[in-house]
């Protein structure tokens, strides 16, 4: 296969990370192993021939999966980092209400919350400068 591991965009828009290729243990068919970069980030496998095939969209032949350029990859990674940090921040804020004020755990969680808020702010600033 000519495709290399990396981030690819499906022709319908979602992004996936191609982990690599393997062989089916019974048929010896080449299979692409990849992970969704959205939702629950599930791991998937499909015949390699399908991974690299062309599909018709609006009368044009396009790759089913196209390698994402570095700038687009960077944006996708920042968006995923933002989502993960926001989720963790929310969990920390909920946990803080259950911790005894002044305890080491309470102090640590407060510091984590401040760090996560700062990280989100920095990601958002970077996203705004791209526009």
Contact map, one row per residue, 1 for C-alpha under 8 A:
11110000000000000000000000000000000000000000000100000000000000000000000000000000000000000000000000000000000000000000000000000000000
11110000000000000000000000000000000000000000000000000000000000000000000000000000000000000000000000000000000000000000000000000000000
11111000000000000000000000000000000000000000000000010000000000000000000000000000000000000000000000000000000000000000000000000000000
11111100000000000101000000000000000000000000000000000000000000000000000000000000000000000000000000000000000000000000000000000000000
00111110000000001111000000000000000000000000000000000000000000000000000000000000000000000000000000000000000000000000000000000000000
00011111000000001110000000000000000000000000000000000000000000000011000000000000000000000000000000000000000000000000000000000000000
00001111100000111100000000000000000000000000000000000000000000000011000010000000000000000000000000000000000000000000000000000000000
00000111110000111100000000000000000000000000000000000000000000001111000000000000000000000000000000000000000000000000000000000000000
00000011111111110000000000000000000000000000000000000000000000001111000000000000000000000000000000000000000000000000000000000000000
00000001111111110000000000000000000000000000000000000000000000011100000000000000000000000000000000000000000000000000000000000000000
00000000111111000000000000000000000000000000000000000000000001111100000000000000000000000000000000000000000000000000000000000000000
00000000111111000000000000000000000000000000000000000000000000000000000000000000000000000000000000000000000000000000000000000000000
00000000111111100000000000000000000000000000000000000000000000000000000000000000000000000000000000000000000000000000000000000000000
00000000111111110000000000000000000111000000000000000000000000000000000000000000000000000000000000000000000000000000000000000000000
00000011110011111000000000000000000111000000000000000000000000000000000000000000000000000000000000000000000000000000000000000000000
00000011110001111100000000000000011110000000000000000000000000000000000000000000000000000000000000000000000000000000000000000000000
00001111000000111110000000000000011110000000000000000000000000000000000000000000000000000000000000000000000000000000000000000000000
00011111000000011111000000000001111000000000000000000000000000000000000000000000000000000000000000000000000000000000000000000000000
00001100000000001111100000000001111000000000000000000000000000000000000000000000000000000000000000000000000000000000000000000000000
00011000000000000111110000000001110000000000000000000000000000000000000000000000000000000000000000000000000000000000000000000000000
00000000000000000011111000000111100000000000000100000000000000000000000000000000000000000000000000000000000000000000000000000000000
00000000000000000001111100000111100000000000000000000000000000000000000000000000000000000000000000000000000000000000000000000000000
00000000000000000000111110111110000000000000000000000000000000000000000000000000000000000000000000000000000000000000000000000000000
00000000000000000000011111111110000000000000000000000000000000000000000000000000000000000000000000000000000000000000000000000000000
00000000000000000000001111110000000000000000000000000000000000000000000000000000000000000000000000000000000000000000000000000000000
00000000000000000000000111110000000000000000000000000000000000000000000000000000000000000000000000000000000000000000000000000000000
00000000000000000000001111111000000000000000000000000000000000000000000000000000000000000000000000000000000000000000000000000000000
00000000000000000000001111111100000000000000000000000000000000000000000000000000000000000000000000000000000000000000000000000000000
00000000000000000000001100111110000000000000001000000000000000000000000000000000000000000000000000000000000000000000000000000000000
00000000000000000000111100011111000000000000001110000000000000000000000000000000000000000000000000000000000000000000000000000000000
00000000000000000000111100001111100000000000111110000000000000000000000000000000000000000000000000000000000000000000000000000000000
00000000000000000111110000000111110000000000111100100000000000000000000000000000000000000000000000000000000000000000000000000000000
00000000000000000111110000000011111000000011110000000000000000000000000000000000000000000000000000000000000000000000000000000000000
00000000000000011111000000000001111100000011100000000000000000000000000000000000000000000000000000000000000000000000000000000000000
00000000000000011110000000000000111110001111000000000000000000000000000000000000000000000000000000000000000000000000000000000000000
00000000000001111000000000000000011111111111000000000000000000000000000000000000000000000000000000000000000000000000000000000000000
00000000000001111000000000000000001111101000000000000000000000000000000000000001000000000000000000000000000000000000000000000000000
00000000000001100000000000000000000111111000000000000000000000000000000000000001000000000000000000000000000000000000000000000000000
00000000000000000000000000000000000111111100000000000000000000000000000000000000000000000000000000000000000000000000000000000000000
00000000000000000000000000000000000101111100000000000000000000000000000000000000000000000000000000000000000000000000000000000000000
00000000000000000000000000000000001111111110000000000000000000000000000000000000000000000000000000000000000000000000000000000000000
00000000000000000000000000000000001100111111000000000000000000000000000000000000000000000000000000000000000000000000000000000000000
00000000000000000000000000000000111100001111100000000000000000000000000000000000000000000000000000000000000000000000000000000000000
00000000000000000000000000000000111100000111110000000000000000000000000000000000000000000000000000000000000000000000000000000000000
00000000000000000000000000000011110000000011111000000000000000000000000000000000000000000000000000000000000000000000000000000000000
00000000000000000000000000000011100000000001111101100000000000000000000000000000000000000000000000000000000000000000000000000000000
00000000000000000000000000001111000000000000111111100000000000000000000000000000000000000000000000000000000000000000000000000000000
10000000000000000000100000000111000000000000011111110000000000000000000000000000000000000000000000000000000000000000000000000000000
00000000000000000000000000000110000000000000001111111000000000000000000000000000000000000000000000000000000000000000000000000000000
00000000000000000000000000000000000000000000011111111000000000010000000000000000000000000000000000000000000000000000000000000000000
00000000000000000000000000000001000000000000011111111000000000011000000000000000000000000000000000000000000000000000000000000000000
00100000000000000000000000000000000000000000000111111100000000111000000000000000000000000000000000000000000000000000000000000000000
00000000000000000000000000000000000000000000000011111110000000110000000000000000000000000000000000000000000000000000000000000000000
00000000000000000000000000000000000000000000000000011111000011110000000000000000000000000000000000000000000000000000000000000000000
00000000000000000000000000000000000000000000000000001111100011110000000000000000000000000000000000000000000000000000000000000000000
00000000000000000000000000000000000000000000000000000111111111000000000000000000000000000000000000000000000000000000000000000000000
00000000000000000000000000000000000000000000000000000011111111000000000000000000000000000000000000000000000000000000000000000000000
00000000000000000000000000000000000000000000000000000001111100000000000000000000000000000000000000000000000000000000000000000000000
00000000000000000000000000000000000000000000000000000001111110000000000000000000000000000000000000000000000000000000000000000000000
00000000000000000000000000000000000000000000000000000001111111000000000000000000000000000000000000000000000000000000000000000000000
00000000000000000000000000000000000000000000000000000111101111100000000000000000000000000000000000000000000000000000000000000000000
00000000001000000000000000000000000000000000000000000111100111110000000000000000000000000000000000000000000000000000000000000000000
00000000001000000000000000000000000000000000000000011110000011111100000000000000000000000000000000000000000000000000000000000000000
00000000011000000000000000000000000000000000000001111110000001111100000000000000000000000000000000000000000000000000000000000000000
00000001111000000000000000000000000000000000000000110000000000111110000000000000000000000000000000000000000000000000000000000000000
00000001111000000000000000000000000000000000000000000000000000111111000000000000000000000000000000000000000000000000000000000000000
00000111100000000000000000000000000000000000000000000000000000001111100000000000000000000000000000000000000000000000000000000000000
00000111100000000000000000000000000000000000000000000000000000000111110110000000000000000000000000000000000000000000000000000000000
00000000000000000000000000000000000000000000000000000000000000000011111110000000000000000000000000000000000000000000000000000000000
00000000000000000000000000000000000000000000000000000000000000000001111111000000000000000000000000000000000000000000000000000000000
00000000000000000000000000000000000000000000000000000000000000000000111111100000000000000000000000000000000000000000000000000000000
00000000000000000000000000000000000000000000000000000000000000000001111111110000000000000000000000000000000000000000000000000000000
00000010000000000000000000000000000000000000000000000000000000000001111111111000000000000000000000000000000000000000000000000000000
00000000000000000000000000000000000000000000000000000000000000000000011111111100000000000000000000000000000000000000000000000000000
00000000000000000000000000000000000000000000000000000000000000000000001111111110000000000000000000000000000000000000000000000010000
00000000000000000000000000000000000000000000000000000000000000000000000111111111000000000000000000000000000000000000000000000000000
00000000000000000000000000000000000000000000000000000000000000000000000011111111100000000000000000000000000000000000000000000000000
00000000000000000000000000000000000000000000000000000000000000000000000001111111110000000000000000000000000000000000000000100000000
00000000000000000000000000000000000000000000000000000000000000000000000000111111111000000000000000000000000000000000000000000000000
00000000000000000000000000000000000011000000000000000000000000000000000000011111111100000000000000000000000000000000000000000000000
00000000000000000000000000000000000000000000000000000000000000000000000000001111111110000000000000000000000000000000000000000000000
00000000000000000000000000000000000000000000000000000000000000000000000000000111111111000000000000000000000000000000000100100000000
00000000000000000000000000000000000000000000000000000000000000000000000000000011111111100000000000000000000000000000000000000000000
00000000000000000000000000000000000000000000000000000000000000000000000000000001111111110000000000000000000000000000000000000000000
00000000000000000000000000000000000000000000000000000000000000000000000000000000111111111000000000000000000000000001001100000000000
00000000000000000000000000000000000000000000000000000000000000000000000000000000011111111100000000000000000000000001000100000000000
00000000000000000000000000000000000000000000000000000000000000000000000000000000001111111110000000000000000000000000000000000000000
00000000000000000000000000000000000000000000000000000000000000000000000000000000000111111111000000000000000000000000000000000000000
00000000000000000000000000000000000000000000000000000000000000000000000000000000000011111111100000000000000000001001100000000000000
00000000000000000000000000000000000000000000000000000000000000000000000000000000000001111111110000000000000000000000000000000000000
00000000000000000000000000000000000000000000000000000000000000000000000000000000000000111111111000000000000000000000000000000000000
00000000000000000000000000000000000000000000000000000000000000000000000000000000000000011111111100000000000010011000000000000000000
00000000000000000000000000000000000000000000000000000000000000000000000000000000000000001111111110000000000000001000000000000000000
00000000000000000000000000000000000000000000000000000000000000000000000000000000000000000111111111000000000000000000000000000000000
00000000000000000000000000000000000000000000000000000000000000000000000000000000000000000011111111100000000010000000000000000000000
00000000000000000000000000000000000000000000000000000000000000000000000000000000000000000001111111100000010011000000000000000000000
00000000000000000000000000000000000000000000000000000000000000000000000000000000000000000000111111100000000000000000000000000000000
00000000000000000000000000000000000000000000000000000000000000000000000000000000000000000000011111110000000000000000000000000000000
00000000000000000000000000000000000000000000000000000000000000000000000000000000000000000000001111111010110000000000000000000000000
00000000000000000000000000000000000000000000000000000000000000000000000000000000000000000000000001111110110000000000000000000000000
00000000000000000000000000000000000000000000000000000000000000000000000000000000000000000000000000111110011000000000000000000000000
00000000000000000000000000000000000000000000000000000000000000000000000000000000000000000000000000011111011000000000000000000000000
00000000000000000000000000000000000000000000000000000000000000000000000000000000000000000000000000111111111000000000000000000000000
00000000000000000000000000000000000000000000000000000000000000000000000000000000000000000000000000000111111100000000000000000000000
00000000000000000000000000000000000000000000000000000000000000000000000000000000000000000000000000110011111110000000000000000000000
00000000000000000000000000000000000000000000000000000000000000000000000000000000000000000000000100111111111111000000000000000000000
00000000000000000000000000000000000000000000000000000000000000000000000000000000000000000000000000001111111111100000000000000000000
00000000000000000000000000000000000000000000000000000000000000000000000000000000000000000000000000000001111111110000000000000000000
00000000000000000000000000000000000000000000000000000000000000000000000000000000000000000001001100000000111111111000000000000000000
00000000000000000000000000000000000000000000000000000000000000000000000000000000000000000000000100000000011111111100000000000000000
00000000000000000000000000000000000000000000000000000000000000000000000000000000000000000000000000000000001111111110000000000000000
00000000000000000000000000000000000000000000000000000000000000000000000000000000000000000001000000000000000111111111000000000000000
00000000000000000000000000000000000000000000000000000000000000000000000000000000000000001001100000000000000011111111100000000000000
00000000000000000000000000000000000000000000000000000000000000000000000000000000000000000000000000000000000001111111110000000000000
00000000000000000000000000000000000000000000000000000000000000000000000000000000000000000000000000000000000000111111111000000000000
00000000000000000000000000000000000000000000000000000000000000000000000000000000000011001000000000000000000000011111111100000000000
00000000000000000000000000000000000000000000000000000000000000000000000000000000000000001000000000000000000000001111111110000000000
00000000000000000000000000000000000000000000000000000000000000000000000000000000000000000000000000000000000000000111111111000000000
00000000000000000000000000000000000000000000000000000000000000000000000000000000000010000000000000000000000000000011111111100000000
00000000000000000000000000000000000000000000000000000000000000000000000000000000010011000000000000000000000000000001111111110000000
00000000000000000000000000000000000000000000000000000000000000000000000000000000000000000000000000000000000000000000111111111000000
00000000000000000000000000000000000000000000000000000000000000000000000000000000000000000000000000000000000000000000011111111100000
00000000000000000000000000000000000000000000000000000000000000000000000000000100010000000000000000000000000000000000001111111110000
00000000000000000000000000000000000000000000000000000000000000000000000000000000000000000000000000000000000000000000000111111111000
00000000000000000000000000000000000000000000000000000000000000000000000000000000000000000000000000000000000000000000000011111111100
00000000000000000000000000000000000000000000000000000000000000000000000000000000000000000000000000000000000000000000000001111111110
00000000000000000000000000000000000000000000000000000000000000000000000000100000000000000000000000000000000000000000000000111111111
00000000000000000000000000000000000000000000000000000000000000000000000000000000000000000000000000000000000000000000000000011111111
00000000000000000000000000000000000000000000000000000000000000000000000000000000000000000000000000000000000000000000000000001111111
00000000000000000000000000000000000000000000000000000000000000000000000000000000000000000000000000000000000000000000000000000111111
00000000000000000000000000000000000000000000000000000000000000000000000000000000000000000000000000000000000000000000000000000011111
